[in-house]
Amino acid sequence: MSATPALPVDMWFDPICPFAWMTSRWLLEVEQVRPVSVTFHVMSLSVLNDGREGLSDFYRDLMHRGWGPVRVVIAAENRFGNGVVRDLYTALGTRIHNQGQELGPDLFRAALAEVGLPEELADAATSTDLDEALRASHHRGMDPVGQDVGTPVLHVPADNGVAAFFGPVITPIPRGERAGRLWDGVVLVGGMDEFFEMKRSRTREPDFS
């Protein structure tokens, strides 16, 4: 008997977003307990908020610094293909979220070196040369789900084509079969054309354990 074909799932992330990071780690858990294969793509909170008024000074500064990591990922993908994105995201995210390292050239170079990519790709952090490609990746993920959401965004095959939706926002990360059960529910509601929103107040800060 042949194995069940893996369901192709696409996730759009910004490396600086803690909740996208946790969703991505949950998806890696899901791959272990469900026939799912995840491909990661870059969106950009900096692109999303470009020109937006009313941002706090803290968030405006974060959006300014946020251009760096997404540009580095896009530069790596542009040169070596999407296959490098998963491991580079893991290397960046571990440093940013689990270890609390400061965004900047040292972090970018260390992450690149860890996954065997040229450290000079870190120079892309301050270059606009690939911003057109960055925006194209961003819009491929965000346009189907709307511009009033952030990251994570998932695209999942559904009966009516491809279901695109924001979320899920989770903390802490479900593990093992608990991760699979959450996946089953997310796919069920996300794939229904009639379904739009479910939400409750978040009472916990990001827990990366």
Kinemage of the C-alpha trace (Angstrom):
@kinemage 1
@onewidth
@group {chain A} dominant
@subgroup {mainchain}
@vectorlist {calphas} color= white
{ca met a 1} P 0.000 0.000 0.000
{ca ser a 2} L 1.428 3.389 -1.000
{ca ala a 3} L 1.964 6.098 1.566
{ca thr a 4} L -0.446 9.025 1.711
{ca pro a 5} L 0.933 11.873 -0.448
{ca ala a 6} L 2.167 14.806 1.594
{ca leu a 7} L -0.115 17.830 1.572
{ca pro a 8} L 1.855 20.853 0.291
{ca val a 9} L 1.563 23.757 2.726
{ca asp a 10} L 3.082 27.203 2.218
{ca met a 11} L 3.851 29.554 5.093
{ca trp a 12} L 4.809 33.211 4.803
{ca phe a 13} L 6.913 34.569 7.639
{ca asp a 14} L 8.880 37.587 8.746
{ca pro a 15} L 11.915 36.487 10.801
{ca ile a 16} L 11.319 39.192 13.422
{ca cys a 17} L 7.771 38.062 14.287
{ca pro a 18} L 7.709 35.864 17.431
{ca phe a 19} L 4.300 34.392 16.656
{ca ala a 20} L 5.278 33.464 13.109
{ca trp a 21} L 8.306 31.756 14.647
{ca met a 22} L 6.142 29.673 16.952
{ca thr a 23} L 3.725 28.788 14.151
{ca ser a 24} L 6.660 27.660 12.015
{ca arg a 25} L 7.982 25.448 14.814
{ca trp a 26} L 4.476 24.007 15.257
{ca leu a 27} L 4.358 23.184 11.532
{ca leu a 28} L 7.617 21.272 11.862
{ca glu a 29} L 5.940 19.256 14.610
{ca val a 30} L 2.934 18.692 12.342
{ca glu a 31} L 5.213 17.260 9.641
{ca gln a 32} L 6.159 14.511 12.099
{ca val a 33} L 2.582 13.375 12.783
{ca arg a 34} L 0.636 14.228 9.615
{ca pro a 35} L 1.392 13.807 5.873
{ca val a 36} L 2.306 17.474 5.423
{ca ser a 37} L 5.225 19.140 3.637
{ca val a 38} L 5.855 22.786 4.473
{ca thr a 39} L 7.552 25.322 2.210
{ca phe a 40} L 8.574 28.635 3.753
{ca his a 41} L 8.416 32.030 2.063
{ca val a 42} L 9.187 35.588 3.095
{ca met a 43} L 6.652 38.294 3.747
{ca ser a 44} L 7.719 41.561 5.329
{ca leu a 45} L 6.159 43.526 8.156
{ca ser a 46} L 8.314 46.417 6.952
{ca val a 47} L 6.669 46.236 3.530
{ca leu a 48} L 3.247 45.847 5.127
{ca asn a 49} L 3.735 48.965 7.265
{ca asp a 50} L 5.656 51.009 4.698
{ca gly a 51} L 4.211 54.535 4.756
{ca arg a 52} L 1.641 53.687 7.439
{ca glu a 53} L 0.929 56.528 9.874
{ca gly a 54} L 0.287 56.276 13.594
{ca leu a 55} L 3.028 53.789 14.426
{ca ser a 56} L 4.684 54.105 17.822
{ca asp a 57} L 8.334 55.149 17.918
{ca phe a 58} L 9.257 51.634 19.081
{ca tyr a 59} L 7.393 49.926 16.252
{ca arg a 60} L 8.631 52.388 13.636
{ca asp a 61} L 12.216 51.624 14.697
{ca leu a 62} L 11.501 47.885 14.590
{ca met a 63} L 10.110 48.204 11.070
{ca his a 64} L 13.248 50.099 10.019
{ca arg a 65} L 15.496 47.345 11.400
{ca gly a 66} L 13.158 44.665 10.077
{ca trp a 67} L 14.231 45.244 6.471
{ca gly a 68} L 17.573 43.572 7.214
{ca pro a 69} L 16.628 39.941 7.895
{ca val a 70} L 14.017 39.659 5.130
{ca arg a 71} L 16.464 41.085 2.599
{ca val a 72} L 19.083 38.549 3.683
{ca val a 73} L 16.638 35.659 3.240
{ca ile a 74} L 15.533 36.938 -0.171
{ca ala a 75} L 19.173 37.304 -1.241
{ca ala a 76} L 19.873 33.707 -0.220
{ca glu a 77} L 16.766 32.446 -2.005
{ca asn a 78} L 17.562 34.479 -5.119
{ca arg a 79} L 21.035 32.949 -5.329
{ca phe a 80} L 20.463 29.386 -4.132
{ca gly a 81} L 16.732 28.695 -4.467
{ca asn a 82} L 13.897 28.232 -2.011
{ca gly a 83} L 15.472 25.096 -0.575
{ca val a 84} L 17.787 27.180 1.628
{ca val a 85} L 14.999 29.231 3.202
{ca arg a 86} L 13.848 26.683 5.782
{ca asp a 87} L 17.245 26.183 7.414
{ca leu a 88} L 18.190 29.851 7.190
{ca tyr a 89} L 14.922 30.820 8.869
{ca thr a 90} L 15.675 28.341 11.647
{ca ala a 91} L 19.155 29.770 12.125
{ca leu a 92} L 17.885 33.358 12.160
{ca gly a 93} L 14.831 32.668 14.295
{ca thr a 94} L 16.742 30.723 16.927
{ca arg a 95} L 19.112 33.643 17.374
{ca ile a 96} L 16.422 36.325 17.291
{ca his a 97} L 13.781 34.685 19.468
{ca asn a 98} L 15.284 31.895 21.567
{ca gln a 99} L 18.609 33.602 22.192
{ca gly a 100} L 17.506 37.250 22.082
{ca gln a 101} L 20.391 38.399 19.895
{ca glu a 102} L 20.380 41.896 18.426
{ca leu a 103} L 19.460 42.298 14.769
{ca gly a 104} L 22.505 43.226 12.744
{ca pro a 105} L 25.419 42.029 10.610
{ca asp a 106} L 26.916 39.746 13.269
{ca leu a 107} L 23.654 37.847 13.672
{ca phe a 108} L 23.110 37.592 9.918
{ca arg a 109} L 26.636 36.364 9.223
{ca ala a 110} L 26.518 33.775 12.005
{ca ala a 111} L 23.181 32.414 10.756
{ca leu a 112} L 24.430 32.227 7.181
{ca ala a 113} L 27.625 30.481 8.228
{ca glu a 114} L 25.684 27.948 10.297
{ca val a 115} L 23.749 26.735 7.246
{ca gly a 116} L 26.721 26.832 4.883
{ca leu a 117} L 25.790 29.975 2.962
{ca pro a 118} L 28.225 32.756 2.024
{ca glu a 119} L 28.519 35.290 4.808
{ca glu a 120} L 28.648 38.142 2.293
{ca leu a 121} L 24.911 37.645 1.749
{ca ala a 122} L 24.577 39.632 5.000
{ca asp a 123} L 25.444 42.731 2.955
{ca ala a 124} L 21.984 42.480 1.376
{ca ala a 125} L 20.503 43.716 4.674
{ca thr a 126} L 21.279 47.328 3.739
{ca ser a 127} L 20.726 47.038 -0.021
{ca thr a 128} L 17.535 47.756 -1.956
{ca asp a 129} L 18.669 45.727 -4.975
{ca leu a 130} L 16.299 42.818 -4.295
{ca asp a 131} L 13.404 44.759 -2.808
{ca glu a 132} L 11.319 44.112 -5.922
{ca ala a 133} L 11.720 40.352 -5.360
{ca leu a 134} L 10.982 40.839 -1.665
{ca arg a 135} L 7.766 42.697 -2.412
{ca ala a 136} L 6.766 40.070 -4.967
{ca ser a 137} L 7.173 37.285 -2.385
{ca his a 138} L 5.268 39.374 0.154
{ca his a 139} L 2.334 39.943 -2.182
{ca arg a 140} L 2.145 36.298 -3.279
{ca gly a 141} L 1.457 35.419 0.316
{ca met a 142} L -0.541 38.403 1.504
{ca asp a 143} L -2.765 39.404 -1.415
{ca pro a 144} L -4.984 36.291 -1.229
{ca val a 145} L -5.632 36.815 2.496
{ca gly a 146} L -5.934 40.619 2.624
{ca gln a 147} L -3.791 43.460 3.901
{ca asp a 148} L -5.390 43.871 7.346
{ca val a 149} L -3.421 40.922 8.767
{ca gly a 150} L 0.228 40.246 9.498
{ca thr a 151} L 2.175 37.017 9.781
{ca pro a 152} L 1.929 34.016 9.960
{ca val a 153} L -0.027 33.384 6.764
{ca leu a 154} L -0.719 29.873 5.489
{ca his a 155} L -1.820 28.671 2.065
{ca val a 156} L -3.332 25.180 2.177
{ca pro a 157} L -4.979 23.156 -0.622
{ca ala a 158} L -8.746 23.037 -0.160
{ca asp a 159} L -11.784 21.746 -2.011
{ca asn a 160} L -12.363 25.202 -3.491
{ca gly a 161} L -8.750 25.747 -4.552
{ca val a 162} L -6.244 27.117 -2.056
{ca ala a 163} L -7.302 28.349 1.368
{ca ala a 164} L -5.254 31.370 2.462
{ca phe a 165} L -5.554 32.622 6.017
{ca phe a 166} L -3.765 34.363 8.864
{ca gly a 167} L -2.714 32.250 11.815
{ca pro a 168} L -2.880 30.284 13.893
{ca val a 169} L -1.394 32.420 16.670
{ca ile a 170} L -0.202 30.021 19.355
{ca thr a 171} L 1.828 29.967 22.552
{ca pro a 172} L 3.423 27.759 23.685
{ca ile a 173} L 4.169 25.441 20.745
{ca pro a 174} L 1.986 22.307 20.652
{ca arg a 175} L 4.057 19.142 20.368
{ca gly a 176} L 3.439 15.655 19.041
{ca glu a 177} L -0.131 14.534 18.546
{ca arg a 178} L -1.402 17.736 20.139
{ca ala a 179} L 0.205 19.590 17.219
{ca gly a 180} L -1.551 17.219 14.832
{ca arg a 181} L -4.940 17.760 16.426
{ca leu a 182} L -4.576 21.516 16.129
{ca trp a 183} L -3.600 21.067 12.472
{ca asp a 184} L -6.713 18.996 11.822
{ca gly a 185} L -8.893 21.774 13.195
{ca val a 186} L -7.073 24.562 11.386
{ca val a 187} L -7.373 22.772 8.040
{ca leu a 188} L -11.058 22.072 8.671
{ca val a 189} L -12.085 25.674 9.357
{ca gly a 190} L -9.501 27.277 7.066
{ca gly a 191} L -10.732 25.269 4.107
{ca met a 192} L -14.354 26.367 4.500
{ca asp a 193} L -15.246 29.223 2.166
{ca glu a 194} L -17.920 30.358 4.623
{ca phe a 195} L -15.454 30.768 7.511
{ca phe a 196} L -13.744 34.097 8.168
{ca glu a 197} L -12.779 34.713 11.766
{ca met a 198} L -12.390 33.220 15.244
{ca lys a 199} L -10.532 35.049 17.989
{ca arg a 200} L -10.085 35.431 21.735
{ca ser a 201} L -7.931 37.751 23.810
{ca arg a 202} L -4.346 36.569 24.115
{ca thr a 203} L -3.370 36.277 27.777
{ca arg a 204} L 0.195 34.950 27.385
{ca glu a 205} L 3.441 36.372 26.129
{ca pro a 206} L 5.405 34.338 23.547
{ca asp a 207} L 6.814 31.178 25.117
{ca phe a 208} L 9.611 29.674 22.991
{ca ser a 209} L 10.118 26.580 25.125
